[in-house]
C-alpha cells in the first residue's frame, strides 16, 4: 500500500461494444453471456475532477480497448490503454495504476479480470459532447461516435437505474453511430451496436 495514494475520479464514461442493443452485462454484473458469446469493446473516461494524492488529474481523457473471451465476470481480459499526451509522466503513471486495478478501490476488480495488459500508449485523446452524442478519438486507433437512444419523453435519456454495476448505479442506454477500433491486430466496427454512458465517481484505495 506504500505506493498507493488516496485517489478519486469524477466524470463521465462512454462504452461501446459488439453486443446487440442492450448489453446484458450491465444488469447481470458480468454474469450473463454477451450477445455473441464474447465481448469486444472500447471505453473512454473524461476526468472532470480527479486526483492521485496531491497530483491533479483534472481534464485528462483516457480511452481503452477491451477484448474479453467470454462472460465479463470470468476474466481473461486483454486491455490496452490510450492516455492523452497532455498528461504528465506522473499523471500517466497514476491513471495506469487506477485502470489496471493496482490502486484498489472502485477499479480494483480489474486486477483479477485483466490477464493480458497490452500496454499504454500516449496520444491525443478527445472526448466531445454534442447534445445526445459523444465522440471519442484516440489517435487513429479509436474513432467513434455514440448516441443516446430516443425515449418516450423528448430530450430525456433512456436510463437503467439502481444497478450495482461497477461503473455507476445509473446507466444511459446508447448506440454506436460510427465506431471503429484499429489496433493490436484487432479491426472492429461497432456501428449500430450497444453503447452506454455513465456518470462516474470512483475512489480508492
C-alpha positions, -999 to 999 in steps of 0.1 A, spaced: 0 0 0 30 23 4 29 34 -33 -9 37 -34 -21 73 -28 -56 82 -19 -74 89 -53 -107 99 -67 -121 104 -102 -153 121 -112 -165 125 -148 -182 105 -175 -176 71 -191 -186 60 -225 -185 24 -237 -194 8 -270 -192 -30 -276 -202 -57 -301 -233 -67 -282 -267 -61 -298 -287 -33 -281 -287 -35 -250 -256 -51 -234 -266 -79 -209 -235 -73 -187 -249 -42 -170 -278 -57 -151 -262 -92 -148 -230 -77 -134 -210 -96 -160 -225 -130 -152 -247 -132 -184 -231 -142 -217 -226 -113 -242 -248 -114 -273 -222 -132 -294 -206 -151 -265 -176 -128 -262 -170 -90 -257 -151 -66 -279 -153 -30 -268 -138 4 -264 -144 27 -235 -134 62 -226 -133 83 -195 -135 121 -193 -120 131 -160 -137 163 -149 -123 163 -113 -97 139 -100 -65 135 -80 -39 110 -71 -26 122 -37 -15 158 -44 -14 152 -82 -44 167 -101 -59 145 -128 -84 172 -139 -91 174 -176 -74 142 -187 -91 119 -213 -84 82 -213 -96 55 -237 -91 17 -237 -95 -13 -259 -111 -43 -242 -111 -79 -256 -130 -104 -234 -132 -140 -244 -165 -149 -226 -186 -136 -197 -171 -104 -183 -171 -119 -148 -150 -149 -158 -119 -127 -165 -93 -133 -192 -95 -97 -204 -70 -82 -228 -67 -44 -223 -48 -16 -240 -48 19 -226 -46 52 -245 -38 82 -223 -40 118 -235 -5 130 -244 -12 162 -225 -8 142 -193 25 144 -174 45 113 -166 32 114 -130 -4 117 -142 1 89 -167 15 65 -140 -14 73 -117 -40 66 -143 -22 33 -152 -24 22 -116 -61 32 -113 -72 15 -145 -51 -16 -141 -67 -22 -107 -34 -18 -88 -47 12 -70 -76 -9 -55 -108 8 -46 -136 10 -73 -115 -3 -101 -96 -29 -80 -116 -58 -97 -96 -51 -129 -66 -67 -111 -85 -100 -111 -101 -97 -145 -73 -85 -167 -49 -113 -176 -32 -96 -206 -22 -59 -204 -14 -48 -239 4 -17 -227 -2 21 -225 1 45 -255 2 82 -251 -15 101 -279 -42 128 -284 -74 115 -268 -106 135 -273 -140 132 -256 -165 156 -271 -202 161 -261 -227 173 -287 -262 171 -273 -271 134 -271 -239 123 -289 -204 116 -276 -174 114 -300 -142 98 -288 -109 95 -306 -76 81 -296 -52 90 -324 -65 69 -352 -68 38 -330 -103 46 -318 -126 68 -338 -162 66 -326 -195 84 -321 -223 70 -300 -258 85 -294 -283 81 -266 -314 63 -279 -347 81 -280 -372 76 -252 -409 83 -249 -402 118 -234 -383 141 -257 -348 151 -247 -347 126 -218 -323 96 -219 -334 60 -216 -320 52 -182 -313 20 -163 -314 29 -126 -304 15 -93 -279 -10 -106 -249 -25 -88 -228 -21 -120 -191 -12 -112 -193 19 -134 -221 35 -115 -257 30 -104 -273 48 -134 -266 39 -170 -278 57 -200 -286 34 -230 -269 45 -262 -260 30 -296 -230 32 -319 -233 57 -348 -199 53 -364 -174 34 -343 -141 19 -353 -112 3 -334 -79 -5 -352 -50 -17 -330 -32 -47 -316 -43 -68 -346 -79 -60 -339 -102 -45 -366 -136 -38 -351 -167 -19 -363 -194 -12 -338 -219 8 -359 -254 3 -345 -241 -18 -317 -247 -14 -279 -233 16 -261 -238 32 -227 -229 64 -208 -225 67 -171 -215 95 -147 -187 80 -126 -174 87 -91 -146 63 -84 -122 63 -55 -96 43 -36 -78 26 -21 
